[in-house]
Amino acid sequence: EIDVVMMRKDPPFDMNYIYSTYLLERGQSEGTLVINNPRSLRDCNEKFFATAFANYQPPS
């Protein structure tokens, strides 16, 4: 039995990482507290997520 999980992964982000987030989602649905939301970890890639805030970035 696991009460709390915090996911932290250094690159590279491969398919094993993606599969891990699916397992964490399952644990979350069963009542385990997952500190870093698995869906957000999967969907909010640090490189692409910044493009959603282009108005706040300095010109390059």
C-alpha positions in Angstrom: 0.0 0.0 0.0 1.3 3.4 -1.0 -0.1 6.6 0.5 1.8 9.3 -1.4 3.8 9.4 -4.6 5.9 12.3 -6.0 7.1 11.7 -9.6 10.4 13.2 -10.6 12.3 12.2 -13.7 15.4 13.5 -15.4 15.6 13.4 -19.2 15.3 11.5 -21.4 11.5 11.2 -21.4 10.8 8.0 -23.2 7.9 5.6 -23.5 8.7 4.1 -20.1 8.1 7.6 -18.6 4.7 7.9 -20.4 3.7 4.4 -19.2 4.7 5.4 -15.6 2.3 8.4 -15.8 -0.5 6.0 -16.8 0.3 3.8 -13.8 0.3 6.9 -11.5 -3.1 7.9 -12.9 -4.4 4.5 -11.9 -3.0 4.8 -8.4 -4.5 8.3 -8.2 -7.9 7.0 -9.1 -7.6 4.4 -6.4 -7.0 7.0 -3.8 -3.2 7.4 -3.7 -2.1 11.0 -3.3 0.1 11.8 -6.3 1.9 15.1 -5.7 2.7 15.9 -9.4 -0.4 15.3 -11.5 0.4 12.5 -13.9 -1.6 14.0 -16.8 0.1 17.4 -16.3 3.5 15.7 -16.3 2.7 14.0 -19.6 0.9 16.9 -21.3 2.9 20.0 -20.2 6.3 19.4 -21.7 8.6 22.1 -20.4 9.7 23.1 -23.9 6.3 23.3 -25.5 4.4 24.6 -22.4 6.3 27.9 -22.6 4.8 28.6 -26.1 1.4 29.0 -24.4 2.8 32.2 -22.8 4.5 33.8 -25.8 3.2 37.3 -24.9 5.3 37.2 -21.7 8.6 36.1 -23.4 11.3 38.4 -24.5 11.9 38.6 -28.2 14.5 36.3 -29.5 
